[in-house]
Amino acid sequence: MSEQEIFDKITALLADKFEVEQSSLTRGTSFTKDLDGDSIDYVEFVLELEEEFGAEIPDEDAEKIATVGDAVDYIKNNQK
């Protein structure tokens, strides 16, 4: 899966979850600062990432994912 495909899937998930326009999301969009996500939102998002991409994201790795770009890079680097 290409980086752009990963980005598109992640931004679609976030747009749906946070009710924002997908086109407004960038690699630099922060889950907490830009989307006002709380810890519950974040855990749910990580679970959605795992389901969407068939990945298991350990807690210590999940803690490092703060932006859309971080999520894209993590999925890209950990694809099966």
N, CA, C and O of each residue as an XYZ file, in Angstrom:
320
protein
N       0.849     -1.165      0.000
C       0.000      0.000      0.000
C       0.902      1.237      0.000
O       1.874      1.307      0.752
N       0.573      2.196     -0.837
C       1.411      3.391     -0.943
C       1.178      4.339      0.231
O       0.169      4.247      0.931
N       2.119      5.241      0.430
C       2.002      6.229      1.501
C       0.741      7.074      1.312
O       0.070      7.412      2.287
N       0.418      7.416      0.066
C      -0.775      8.223     -0.197
C      -2.044      7.454      0.152
O      -2.986      8.029      0.697
N      -2.076      6.164     -0.158
C      -3.247      5.344      0.185
C      -3.423      5.250      1.701
O      -4.541      5.316      2.212
N      -2.308      5.096      2.409
C      -2.358      5.055      3.871
C      -2.877      6.385      4.403
O      -3.760      6.413      5.260
N      -2.327      7.489      3.893
C      -2.757      8.831      4.312
C      -4.251      9.009      4.075
O      -4.966      9.502      4.947
N      -4.720      8.611      2.903
C      -6.143      8.772      2.567
C      -7.040      7.983      3.513
O      -8.081      8.479      3.943
N      -6.638      6.747      3.840
C      -7.442      5.929      4.753
C      -7.459      6.528      6.158
O      -8.505      6.574      6.805
N      -6.299      6.984      6.627
C      -6.215      7.553      7.968
C      -7.030      8.841      8.054
O      -7.758      9.048      9.024
N      -6.914      9.701      7.056
C      -7.671     10.958      7.108
C      -9.167     10.706      6.976
O      -9.969     11.451      7.539
N      -9.554      9.666      6.241
C     -10.978      9.321      6.153
C     -11.497      8.877      7.519
O     -12.588      9.275      7.928
N     -10.721      8.056      8.224
C     -11.111      7.621      9.571
C     -11.270      8.823     10.500
O     -12.251      8.928     11.236
N     -10.297      9.721     10.455
C     -10.332     10.885     11.344
C     -11.460     11.847     10.990
O     -12.111     12.399     11.878
N     -11.691     12.047      9.699
C     -12.757     12.954      9.268
C     -14.102     12.451      9.774
O     -14.939     13.231     10.227
N     -14.299     11.144      9.693
C     -15.542     10.551     10.163
C     -15.650     10.648     11.684
O     -16.696     11.021     12.215
N     -14.584     10.319     12.368
C     -14.585     10.287     13.831
C     -14.769     11.679     14.438
O     -15.539     11.852     15.383
N     -14.060     12.668     13.891
C     -14.072     14.010     14.479
C     -14.972     14.996     13.732
O     -15.023     16.181     14.061
N     -15.685     14.483     12.715
C     -16.620     15.296     11.943
C     -15.964     16.568     11.393
O     -16.442     17.683     11.603
N     -14.855     16.357     10.685
C     -14.156     17.453     10.003
C     -14.019     17.083      8.532
O     -14.190     15.925      8.151
N     -13.711     18.073      7.722
C     -13.492     17.815      6.296
C     -12.175     17.070      6.118
O     -11.144     17.483      6.649
N     -12.212     15.982      5.375
C     -10.997     15.203      5.137
C      -9.914     16.065      4.504
O      -8.731     15.898      4.802
N     -10.312     16.986      3.631
C      -9.345     17.831      2.934
C      -8.627     18.806      3.869
O      -7.601     19.374      3.494
N      -9.154     19.006      5.082
C      -8.517     19.931      6.025
C      -7.400     19.262      6.819
O      -6.659     19.938      7.533
N      -7.274     17.955      6.704
C      -6.272     17.218      7.470
C      -4.970     17.109      6.692
O      -4.960     16.822      5.495
N      -3.866     17.348      7.406
C      -2.529     17.268      6.802
C      -1.672     16.323      7.631
O      -2.100     15.840      8.679
N      -0.468     16.065      7.158
C       0.458     15.216      7.926
C       0.762     15.841      9.288
O       1.071     15.122     10.238
N       0.681     17.139      9.392
C       0.993     17.821     10.641
C      -0.175     17.962     11.600
O      -0.011     18.488     12.701
N      -1.354     17.501     11.198
C      -2.529     17.626     12.064
C      -2.318     16.809     13.337
O      -2.046     15.609     13.286
N      -2.451     17.490     14.485
C      -2.286     16.847     15.792
C      -3.639     16.366     16.296
O      -4.641     17.073     16.191
N      -3.656     15.148     16.846
C      -4.910     14.595     17.354
C      -5.444     15.407     18.524
O      -6.651     15.617     18.639
N      -4.556     15.859     19.384
C      -5.019     16.575     20.584
C      -5.165     18.069     20.335
O      -6.162     18.666     20.741
N      -4.194     18.678     19.678
C      -4.222     20.136     19.499
C      -5.205     20.581     18.415
O      -5.973     21.523     18.617
N      -5.180     19.909     17.278
C      -6.004     20.346     16.148
C      -7.399     19.733     16.143
O      -8.353     20.364     15.687
N      -7.524     18.501     16.649
C      -8.809     17.813     16.603
C      -9.493     17.747     17.965
O     -10.597     17.217     18.086
N      -8.835     18.284     18.986
C      -9.372     18.285     20.353
C      -9.727     16.885     20.829
O     -10.706     16.695     21.550
N      -8.935     15.918     20.426
C      -9.173     14.544     20.861
C      -8.696     14.341     22.294
O      -7.674     14.891     22.705
N      -9.441     13.552     23.041
C      -9.009     13.219     24.396
C      -8.420     11.808     24.394
O      -8.288     11.192     23.336
N      -8.069     11.301     25.560
C      -7.409      9.996     25.625
C      -8.320      8.868     25.134
O      -7.839      7.903     24.541
N      -9.603      8.978     25.370
C     -10.537      7.945     24.893
C     -10.609      7.975     23.369
O     -10.578      6.927     22.723
N     -10.706      9.175     22.796
C     -10.704      9.311     21.335
C      -9.448      8.678     20.749
O      -9.490      7.994     19.726
N      -8.328      8.925     21.427
C      -7.053      8.444     20.921
C      -6.984      6.914     20.937
O      -6.559      6.297     19.961
N      -7.401      6.319     22.035
C      -7.404      4.854     22.131
C      -8.319      4.262     21.059
O      -7.962      3.279     20.409
N      -9.498      4.858     20.875
C     -10.419      4.375     19.844
C      -9.789      4.491     18.459
O      -9.938      3.596     17.628
N      -9.081      5.603     18.212
C      -8.437      5.790     16.918
C      -7.363      4.721     16.682
O      -7.276      4.160     15.590
N      -6.558      4.445     17.691
C      -5.520      3.415     17.548
C      -6.164      2.061     17.249
O      -5.662      1.307     16.416
N      -7.265      1.753     17.921
C      -7.978      0.497     17.647
C      -8.492      0.469     16.212
O      -8.431     -0.570     15.554
N      -8.997      1.601     15.720
C      -9.467      1.677     14.332
C      -8.308      1.483     13.362
O      -8.460      0.824     12.334
N      -7.150      2.055     13.686
C      -5.969      1.857     12.835
C      -5.611      0.377     12.766
O      -5.345     -0.159     11.690
N      -5.607     -0.275     13.926
C      -5.272     -1.699     13.961
C      -6.236     -2.512     13.106
O      -5.829     -3.411     12.371
N      -7.509     -2.184     13.211
C      -8.522     -2.907     12.441
C      -8.405     -2.614     10.950
O      -8.449     -3.533     10.132
N      -8.258     -1.360     10.598
C      -8.201     -0.954      9.189
C      -6.990     -1.533      8.464
O      -7.085     -1.941      7.307
N      -5.846     -1.565      9.158
C      -4.608     -1.975      8.503
C      -4.129     -3.360      8.922
O      -3.062     -3.799      8.493
N      -4.906     -4.055      9.756
C      -4.514     -5.389     10.183
C      -3.194     -5.396     10.935
O      -2.402     -6.331     10.818
N      -2.970     -4.346     11.707
C      -1.711     -4.211     12.449
C      -1.990     -4.281     13.939
O      -3.095     -3.993     14.399
N      -0.965     -4.670     14.682
C      -1.059     -4.591     16.127
C      -0.077     -3.514     16.563
O       1.117     -3.599     16.275
N      -0.580     -2.504     17.255
C       0.251     -1.374     17.654
C       0.473     -1.449     19.167
O      -0.446     -1.195     19.945
N       1.694     -1.797     19.582
C       1.981     -1.860     21.018
C       1.790     -0.492     21.675
O       1.973      0.544     21.036
N       1.425     -0.500     22.949
C       1.167      0.752     23.668
C       2.340      1.719     23.593
O       2.145      2.923     23.425
N       3.566      1.194     23.717
C       4.728      2.094     23.689
C       4.893      2.759     22.325
O       5.402      3.877     22.249
N       4.480      2.105     21.261
C       4.509      2.716     19.931
C       3.342      3.683     19.757
O       3.504      4.762     19.187
N       2.179      3.299     20.243
C       0.987      4.142     20.117
C       1.206      5.503     20.780
O       0.721      6.522     20.288
N       1.934      5.516     21.889
C       2.188      6.765     22.607
C       2.992      7.760     21.777
O       2.954      8.963     22.037
N       3.714      7.264     20.785
C       4.559      8.127     19.947
C       3.803      8.694     18.750
O       4.338      9.536     18.029
N       2.580      8.251     18.530
C       1.792      8.699     17.379
C       0.960      9.909     17.805
O      -0.075      9.767     18.456
N       1.430     11.100     17.427
C       0.760     12.327     17.852
C       0.106     13.081     16.700
O      -0.783     13.903     16.917
N       0.547     12.800     15.480
C       0.023     13.514     14.317
C      -0.394     12.524     13.236
O      -0.093     11.333     13.316
N      -1.082     13.028     12.237
C      -1.452     12.200     11.084
C      -0.193     11.624     10.445
O      -0.160     10.447     10.085
N       0.836     12.446     10.304
C       2.096     11.994      9.708
C       2.736     10.858     10.490
O       3.271      9.914      9.910
N       2.673     10.961     11.823
C       3.221      9.888     12.664
C       2.483      8.583     12.395
O       3.104      7.525     12.293
N       1.161      8.655     12.279
C       0.353      7.464     12.027
C       0.680      6.874     10.653
O       0.834      5.660     10.516
N       0.786      7.734      9.641
C       1.119      7.268      8.291
C       2.478      6.576      8.294
O       2.627      5.484      7.746
N       3.469      7.218      8.914
C       4.816      6.641      8.942
C       4.835      5.311      9.679
O       5.502      4.368      9.252
N       4.103      5.235     10.787
C       4.085      3.985     11.558
C       3.500      2.854     10.721
O       4.077      1.769     10.647
N       2.365      3.104     10.096
C       1.721      2.064      9.285
C       2.616      1.695      8.113
O       2.792      0.513      7.818
N       3.183      2.692      7.441
C       4.052      2.438      6.284
C       5.240      1.566      6.667
O       5.607      0.650      5.930
N       5.843      1.852      7.825
C       7.037      1.133      8.251
C       6.756     -0.217      8.884
O       7.673     -1.010      9.098
N       5.477     -0.485      9.188
C       5.138     -1.727      9.867
C       4.129     -2.566      9.092
O       3.434     -3.401      9.671
N       4.050     -2.342      7.785
C       3.134     -3.143      6.961
C       3.664     -4.561      6.844
O       4.872     -4.796      6.837
N       2.743     -5.487      6.754
C       3.128     -6.893      6.591
C       3.306     -7.213      5.123
O       3.631     -8.348      4.773
